[in-house]
């Protein structure tokens, strides 16, 4: 594990916790469609409310595990893989609702950081 991989884990882990625990009910410039909260965003994508909680649970668990992985080498690859799949889904949802490209930037950046974590974990 390199310092770059550790920084990526820190950014993704804290970022996920920030979005899902602190900013869940807050508007951002990156929410899909015209959504002002996470529940509204999932509704804008045509997804059921329960799915919001499934995705949120996976992201919070992954965020915590990425941070824990700073102290336990080898485990970060698993939450990074989970988050990568979720970010691919997020990008697909932004395309589905015809969002401007700027709304996809956070998901694309998190996907890139997760790829870095996975590649760094393999080394």
Beta strands, then each sheet from edge to edge (+ up, - down):
end
